[in-house]
């Protein structure tokens, strides 16, 4: 029985790693399989699993607060079904429990990054050819056309923001792995994968993802040292300048991102969300009630509105939906992950490979945290699951007692 459970655990982990860049359905099937494996193991040992570190307890506290606030929402009938989206947060617990050693963690990372590279090729083709590039084994999607006749790359997802904000997490994990590797052929292969992912990210035109990647690179560089930090800044400036000069579309996108007039709707979306939070500070309005309320709150502001699905800010959206405590707990999860990883990175100076992997994981958390200031990534299941995968890797590396550096040779 234990042998089959171990095989199921590894299969579920690898299926999850393969699915995260490709298919949300596959990722959720893998998550369900892993939860089933651990449920059977819990019954077998007659012991309920529980978090063993502060990050897990903060996630549990956030989910419990959301559940407790739900019956007090403005429309319970709308809220209760929307609570199901929080089941994706179990990704953190099952991935952490499914990682027995670094070799398994590295295989999962390679599987995820390899699939990311393959999808990036498809995303790049979407940029140039749009709907002329068919999507097999996936629902069709209508691509957005922008200035100059080019398209927003969406990969295998249905929105360029989803694809862009998932890419930045994979790219930061891959960057940490690239520095940790010792084999030249593996480094060359990974460099190609990261280059493809970076091009796909640029051509998503997702400004929140660009900001997130910048934050992740700065944090990664700061952890690696002054030379790496200067190198990261130089790389961002060179790539950004070259992209803006070579592509009028990217130049226009950057210009509009830095112009306050072009961001009025986002600014006033935050303002109306704060108005909602002020009226419902403790238990919020309830998940699912944001869109119906926007018309009432936006009537006070005379600007042109085009979207009303969420607050374009995960911290604010969670607080509006489930109360300020939920928003603070969400922020606490990210802060604890960052503090955990940065502190451990400082302490393990005699394990360079582990330090590099940890720097990449901390950079991934920083990228998610920064991009979530401009987009509701926590409400985007595809992005949230890949973030939780990275968070579990970070905590695994923090807790790892003996890491075999030769696994990377």
Beta strands, then each sheet from edge to edge (+ up, - down):
end
